[in-house]
Amino acid sequence: MTEAIRLRDEAGASKYLDERWGIKRGIRTLQKYRCIGGGPKFRRIGNTRVGYEDAALDDWAAETLSPPAKSTSDPVLLRRPTEAAAEAA
């Protein structure tokens, strides 16, 4: 038997990102990300609804945020988040 997957709707995903990560992204922004790319992974529910898994939201948020820095001139901020993540791995 497969385990049930909990999906958040757009409003829930927006609220989750804000409360857990401090990333403010509105419903319309999440919709735009689905069209142009660059947002968290999602699942289709039928023809019109979508849902976001917490793990997908967490992965996207972690990729979006920079590593901790001591100042705005810290070299760590000059690298793209994906480059910094690759170096940390």
Sequence and secondary structure as in RCSB ss.txt:
>XXXX:A:sequence
MTEAIRLRDEAGASKYLDERWGIKRGIRTLQKYRCIGGGPKFRRIGNTRVGYEDAALDDWAAETLSPPAKSTSDP
VLLRRPTEAAAEAA
>XXXX:A:secstr
       B HHHHHHHIIIII     HHHHHHHHHHS S   EEETTTEEEB HHHHHHHHHHHS    SSTT G
GGGS HHHHHHHH 
